[in-house]
Amino acid sequence: MVDHTFVILAYKESEFLRACIESLKSQTSASHILLSTSTPSPFLEAICADYGIPMRVNEAKGGIAADWTFAYRQAATKYVTLAHQDDIYEPLYVEKLVACAEQQEDTLFAFTDYYEMKGGARKETTPNLVIKRALRSLSYLHQRHVRSLFRKSLLLAFGCPIPCPSVMFNTSLLSDFSFSPDYSINMDWDAWYRLSRLPGSIACVPMSLVGHRLHAESETTAGIQDRRRPNEDQRMFARMWPKPIARIFSSVYELGYRGNVEH
C-alpha cells in the first residue's frame, strides 16, 4: 500500500457516494481510505460498514473550510487527497500522482486534469475545461513542475485552473496547512494562492484522472446561483490585480462556469 490516503468529504446523503468509494478501491496503487463528515447518519455508517472504511466525525460546526481542514488532518500518510463524494477517480490516479510528486522532493502538491459528468454524460471538452487547460498551459508548457514564484503566480492570475478534487497534498511539507474560513466557495483557490507563495514546486499530471460531477444539488451550483461564487472570484482577483481589472476578469470568468447550472 502506497503512502497515500483518500479522505472522502461526506455531507448528508449523496446518491453518488458509493460510486466514488468504488473508484477509490479500484486504484492500481492501493491506498488508505477514510471518510470524514460533520453530518453523521445511519446512511453514512452503513456505507462505511459495507466498505470497511473508518468514519471520522468533526463535532465542531465551523463551516466547509473547517470541515475540509479537519478532514485533511485525519490522514497519517505523506500524501493525502480530499476526495469529493460526488466525483470519481480513474484507476491510475494514485499511481500517476505519487510518481510525479516523487520526481521532485520539494513538491508541495500535485494535481491532474479532469472531465465533467452531467446528466449521465462524460464530457472531455467544454468551455470551462478549455479555459482551464489554456490557463495551465501558460505556466507548464511541456513541463510537469513549476517552481518559480512568477510561474506559480501566472498559474493563478487569470482564474483557478487547478481542479480541487484532483489535488494531492504533500503533508510532509504542509503539516500546519488549513483552509481559510474567509471563503465558502473559493477555499481552494485561496489555498493554492497561499501555497504558491511557499518555496517548492507545484506538479501537474496532464491526464483526465478525475470525473467531476455537475448537478443541481452541488455546492458549486448553489454558489453560482446565490452569487457567492462571482463575489468570491472578484475578491481573489483583487489580491492579484487592481480592482477595476479584477471586476472585469470576474465578469468574464463567470461566463465559463454558467454551464454548471442545470436548467
C-alpha positions as CSV (number, residue, x, y, z in Angstrom):
1,M,0.0,0.0,0.0
2,V,1.4,3.4,-1.0
3,D,2.0,6.3,1.4
4,H,-1.3,7.9,0.4
5,T,-4.7,8.4,1.9
6,F,-8.1,9.3,0.3
7,V,-10.2,11.2,2.8
8,I,-13.7,11.4,1.5
9,L,-15.5,14.7,2.2
10,A,-19.0,13.4,3.0
11,Y,-22.0,15.6,3.6
12,K,-25.6,14.3,4.3
13,E,-26.7,11.6,1.9
14,S,-25.1,11.7,-1.6
15,E,-26.5,9.2,-4.1
16,F,-23.1,9.2,-5.8
17,L,-21.0,8.3,-2.7
18,R,-20.9,4.5,-3.4
19,A,-19.6,5.2,-7.0
20,C,-16.9,7.4,-5.5
21,I,-15.8,4.8,-3.0
22,E,-15.7,2.1,-5.6
23,S,-13.5,4.2,-7.8
24,L,-11.1,4.7,-4.8
25,K,-11.0,1.0,-4.2
26,S,-10.2,0.3,-7.9
27,Q,-6.9,2.1,-7.9
28,T,-3.9,0.4,-9.5
29,S,-1.9,1.5,-6.4
30,A,-3.9,0.8,-3.3
31,S,-4.0,3.5,-0.6
32,H,-5.7,4.1,2.7
33,I,-9.3,5.4,2.7
34,L,-11.1,7.3,5.4
35,L,-14.5,9.1,5.4
36,S,-14.8,12.5,7.1
37,T,-18.1,14.2,7.9
38,S,-19.8,16.8,10.2
39,T,-23.2,15.3,9.4
40,P,-23.0,11.7,10.7
41,S,-26.0,9.5,10.0
42,P,-27.1,5.8,9.7
43,F,-26.7,6.2,5.9
44,L,-23.0,7.1,6.2
45,E,-22.5,4.5,9.0
46,A,-24.0,1.8,6.8
47,I,-21.8,2.7,3.8
48,C,-18.7,2.8,5.9
49,A,-19.5,-0.6,7.3
50,D,-20.2,-2.1,3.8
51,Y,-16.8,-0.9,2.5
52,G,-14.8,-1.3,5.7
53,I,-13.9,2.4,5.8
54,P,-13.3,4.3,9.1
55,M,-15.5,7.3,9.7
56,R,-14.1,10.4,11.4
57,V,-16.7,12.9,12.7
58,N,-16.0,16.6,13.1
59,E,-18.0,17.6,16.1
60,A,-17.2,21.3,15.7
61,K,-19.6,23.2,13.4
62,G,-17.4,25.7,11.7
63,G,-18.5,25.6,8.0
64,I,-17.0,24.0,4.9
65,A,-13.4,25.3,5.4
66,A,-13.3,23.9,8.9
67,D,-14.7,20.5,7.7
68,W,-12.0,20.4,5.0
69,T,-9.2,21.2,7.4
70,F,-10.5,18.6,9.8
71,A,-10.5,16.0,7.0
72,Y,-7.0,16.9,5.9
73,R,-5.7,16.4,9.4
74,Q,-7.1,12.9,9.7
75,A,-4.5,11.4,7.3
76,A,-1.3,10.0,8.7
77,T,0.4,9.4,5.4
78,K,2.8,11.6,3.4
79,Y,0.2,12.2,0.6
80,V,-3.5,12.9,1.0
81,T,-6.3,13.6,-1.4
82,L,-9.6,15.1,-0.2
83,A,-12.0,13.1,-2.3
84,H,-15.2,14.8,-3.2
85,Q,-18.2,12.5,-2.6
86,D,-19.9,13.1,-5.9
87,D,-16.8,12.6,-8.1
88,I,-14.9,9.5,-9.3
89,Y,-11.2,8.8,-9.6
90,E,-9.7,6.9,-12.5
91,P,-7.7,3.7,-11.6
92,L,-4.3,5.4,-12.4
93,Y,-4.9,8.4,-10.2
94,V,-2.8,7.4,-7.2
95,E,-0.1,5.7,-9.3
96,K,0.5,8.7,-11.6
97,L,0.2,11.4,-8.9
98,V,2.6,9.8,-6.5
99,A,5.1,9.1,-9.2
100,C,5.0,12.7,-10.4
101,A,5.3,14.1,-6.9
102,E,8.3,11.9,-6.1
103,Q,10.2,13.3,-9.1
104,Q,10.9,16.5,-7.1
105,E,11.4,16.3,-3.3
106,D,10.0,19.9,-2.9
107,T,6.6,19.1,-4.4
108,L,4.0,21.0,-2.4
109,F,1.1,19.4,-4.1
110,A,0.2,17.8,-7.4
111,F,-3.0,17.8,-9.5
112,T,-4.4,16.4,-12.7
113,D,-6.8,17.3,-15.5
114,Y,-10.4,16.2,-15.3
115,Y,-13.6,15.6,-17.2
116,E,-17.1,16.7,-16.4
117,M,-20.1,14.4,-15.8
118,K,-23.6,15.8,-16.2
119,G,-26.8,14.0,-16.8
120,G,-25.0,10.7,-17.2
121,A,-22.8,12.1,-20.0
122,R,-19.0,12.3,-19.8
123,K,-17.7,15.5,-21.3
124,E,-14.0,15.8,-22.1
125,T,-14.3,19.2,-23.8
126,T,-16.4,22.1,-22.5
127,P,-15.8,25.8,-22.5
128,N,-14.9,25.6,-18.8
129,L,-12.4,22.8,-19.5
130,V,-10.8,24.5,-22.5
131,I,-10.3,27.7,-20.5
132,K,-8.7,25.9,-17.6
133,R,-6.4,23.9,-19.8
134,A,-5.3,27.1,-21.6
135,L,-4.6,28.8,-18.3
136,R,-2.4,25.9,-17.1
137,S,-0.5,25.9,-20.4
138,L,0.7,29.4,-19.7
139,S,2.8,28.1,-16.8
140,Y,3.5,24.4,-17.6
141,L,4.2,24.3,-21.3
142,H,5.8,20.9,-21.7
143,Q,6.9,20.5,-18.0
144,R,5.4,18.7,-15.1
145,H,6.6,21.0,-12.3
146,V,6.6,24.8,-11.8
147,R,8.8,26.2,-9.1
148,S,9.5,29.9,-9.7
149,L,7.2,32.5,-7.9
150,F,6.5,34.1,-11.3
151,R,5.2,30.9,-12.9
152,K,3.2,29.9,-9.9
153,S,1.7,33.3,-9.8
154,L,0.9,33.2,-13.5
155,L,-0.9,29.9,-13.0
156,L,-3.5,31.5,-10.7
157,A,-3.5,35.1,-12.0
158,F,-6.3,34.7,-14.6
159,G,-8.5,32.3,-12.7
160,C,-8.3,29.0,-10.8
161,P,-7.3,26.2,-13.3
162,I,-6.5,23.7,-10.6
163,P,-9.3,21.1,-10.2
164,C,-9.8,20.9,-6.4
165,P,-10.9,17.3,-6.3
166,S,-7.8,16.2,-8.2
167,V,-5.3,17.8,-5.7
168,M,-2.9,15.6,-3.8
169,F,-1.1,17.3,-0.9
170,N,2.4,16.6,0.4
171,T,1.7,16.7,4.1
172,S,5.4,16.4,5.0
173,L,5.9,19.9,3.7
174,L,2.4,21.3,4.7
175,S,2.0,20.0,8.2
176,D,0.2,23.1,9.5
177,F,-1.9,23.8,6.4
178,S,-5.5,24.8,6.8
179,F,-8.3,26.1,4.6
180,S,-9.5,29.7,5.2
181,P,-13.0,30.3,6.7
182,D,-13.0,33.6,4.8
183,Y,-14.3,31.8,1.8
184,S,-17.2,29.4,1.3
185,I,-16.7,28.6,-2.4
186,N,-13.2,29.6,-3.2
187,M,-11.4,27.9,-0.3
188,D,-9.4,26.0,-2.9
189,W,-8.3,29.0,-5.0
190,D,-7.3,30.8,-1.8
191,A,-5.4,27.8,-0.6
192,W,-3.5,27.4,-3.9
193,Y,-2.6,31.1,-3.8
194,R,-1.2,30.9,-0.3
195,L,0.7,27.7,-1.0
196,S,2.1,29.2,-4.2
197,R,3.9,31.7,-2.1
198,L,5.9,28.9,-0.3
199,P,9.2,27.6,-1.5
200,G,8.6,24.5,-3.6
201,S,7.1,23.2,-6.7
202,I,3.5,22.5,-7.9
203,A,3.2,19.4,-10.1
204,C,0.7,18.7,-12.8
205,V,-0.2,15.4,-14.5
206,P,-2.0,16.4,-17.8
207,M,-4.3,13.4,-17.8
208,S,-8.0,13.4,-17.1
209,L,-7.9,11.2,-14.0
210,V,-10.9,12.7,-12.1
211,G,-14.5,12.8,-13.1
212,H,-16.2,15.9,-11.7
213,R,-20.0,15.6,-11.4
214,L,-22.1,18.6,-12.1
215,H,-25.6,18.6,-10.6
216,A,-28.2,20.9,-9.2
217,E,-27.6,20.0,-5.6
218,S,-23.8,20.6,-5.7
219,E,-22.3,23.4,-3.6
220,T,-20.7,24.8,-6.7
221,T,-24.1,25.2,-8.4
222,A,-25.5,26.7,-5.2
223,G,-22.7,29.2,-5.0
224,I,-23.2,30.3,-8.6
225,Q,-27.0,30.7,-8.1
226,D,-26.7,32.8,-4.9
227,R,-23.8,34.9,-6.3
228,R,-21.3,33.8,-3.7
229,R,-19.1,32.4,-6.4
230,P,-18.7,35.5,-8.6
231,N,-18.3,37.7,-5.4
232,E,-15.5,35.5,-4.1
233,D,-13.9,35.3,-7.6
234,Q,-13.7,39.1,-7.6
235,R,-12.1,39.1,-4.1
236,M,-9.5,36.6,-5.3
237,F,-8.7,38.6,-8.5
238,A,-8.4,41.7,-6.3
239,R,-5.5,40.1,-4.5
240,M,-3.5,39.9,-7.7
241,W,-4.8,42.8,-9.8
242,P,-6.1,46.4,-9.4
243,K,-9.8,46.4,-8.5
244,P,-11.1,47.7,-11.9
245,I,-9.2,44.9,-13.7
246,A,-10.4,42.4,-11.0
247,R,-14.0,43.3,-11.8
248,I,-13.5,42.7,-15.5
249,F,-11.8,39.4,-15.0
250,S,-14.5,38.3,-12.6
251,S,-17.3,39.1,-15.1
252,V,-15.5,37.2,-17.9
253,Y,-14.7,34.3,-15.7
254,E,-18.4,34.0,-14.7
255,L,-19.2,33.0,-18.3
256,G,-17.0,29.9,-18.0
257,Y,-19.0,28.2,-15.3
258,R,-22.6,29.0,-16.2
259,G,-22.7,25.5,-17.6
260,N,-22.7,24.2,-14.0
261,V,-26.2,25.4,-13.5
262,E,-28.9,22.9,-14.7
263,H,-32.0,24.4,-16.3
